[in-house]
């Protein structure tokens, strides 16, 4: 038995793991935009502080999270379709090469 026989191919990432990482990324960026950036702008006196009973940051956090998740889903679908069309083109080239090889064998 050779060493290459014992090596197992890597497992593809699980869907829930990928979705969890994307959700964590979207939450991180939306938090940074809604809270950290807003606090920095208020601290630099670029924005006026708002009354304590009307804080817009949680709403901005939820909107940012939803928008980022939507963008991630759309990009995932676009990349999936592009990959599918590329694999189809590769399969068509392989089929054409196989047919040409078969035609050459029949002639000989």
KEDOLUM-768353 format. One record per residue (C-alpha): residue in one letter; residue number from 1; y, x, z. Coordinates in steps of 0.5 Angstrom, whole numbers, plus 500, padded with zeros to 3 digits. Layout:
// KEDOLUM-768353
  aa    i    v    u    w
   A  NUM    Y    X    Z
...
//
This chain:
// KEDOLUM-768353
  aa    i    v    u    w
   X    1  500  500  500
   X    2  507  503  498
   X    3  513  502  502
   X    4  516  498  497
   X    5  511  493  498
   X    6  513  492  505
   X    7  520  491  504
   X    8  522  483  504
   X    9  528  481  500
   X   10  534  479  504
   X   11  534  471  506
   X   12  540  467  503
   X   13  545  465  508
   X   14  544  458  511
   X   15  549  453  509
   X   16  551  451  516
   X   17  552  458  517
   X   18  557  459  511
   X   19  560  452  513
   X   20  561  454  520
   X   21  565  461  518
   X   22  569  457  513
   X   23  571  452  518
   X   24  573  457  523
   X   25  577  461  518
   X   26  581  455  516
   X   27  582  453  524
   X   28  584  460  525
   X   29  589  460  519
   X   30  592  453  521
   X   31  593  455  528
   X   32  597  462  526
   X   33  601  458  521
   X   34  602  452  526
   X   35  603  455  533
   X   36  604  463  532
   X   37  609  463  526
   X   38  613  457  529
   X   39  613  460  536
   X   40  616  466  532
   X   41  621  463  528
   X   42  623  459  534
   X   43  624  465  538
   X   44  628  469  533
   X   45  632  463  533
   X   46  631  461  526
   X   47  628  454  528
   X   48  631  450  533
   X   49  626  448  539
   X   50  624  441  539
   X   51  624  436  545
   X   52  617  436  549
   X   53  615  429  547
   X   54  615  430  540
   X   55  611  437  538
   X   56  610  437  531
   X   57  605  443  532
   X   58  598  439  533
   X   59  600  435  527
   X   60  601  441  523
   X   61  595  444  525
   X   62  590  438  523
   X   63  594  438  516
   X   64  593  445  515
   X   65  586  445  517
   X   66  584  439  512
   X   67  588  442  507
   X   68  584  449  507
   X   69  578  446  508
   X   70  579  442  502
   X   71  581  448  498
   X   72  575  452  500
   X   73  571  446  498
   X   74  574  446  491
   X   75  573  453  490
   X   76  566  453  492
   X   77  565  448  487
   X   78  569  451  481
   X   79  565  458  483
   X   80  558  454  483
   X   81  560  451  476
   X   82  562  458  473
   X   83  555  461  476
   X   84  551  455  473
   X   85  554  456  466
   X   86  554  464  466
   X   87  546  463  468
   X   88  545  458  462
   X   89  549  463  457
   X   90  544  469  460
   X   91  538  464  459
   X   92  540  462  452
   X   93  541  470  450
   X   94  534  471  453
   X   95  531  466  450
   X   96  534  468  443
   X   97  531  475  444
   X   98  524  472  446
   X   99  524  468  439
   X  100  527  474  435
   X  101  521  479  438
   X  102  516  473  437
   X  103  518  473  430
   X  104  518  480  429
   X  105  511  480  431
   X  106  509  475  427
   X  107  511  479  421
   X  108  508  485  423
//
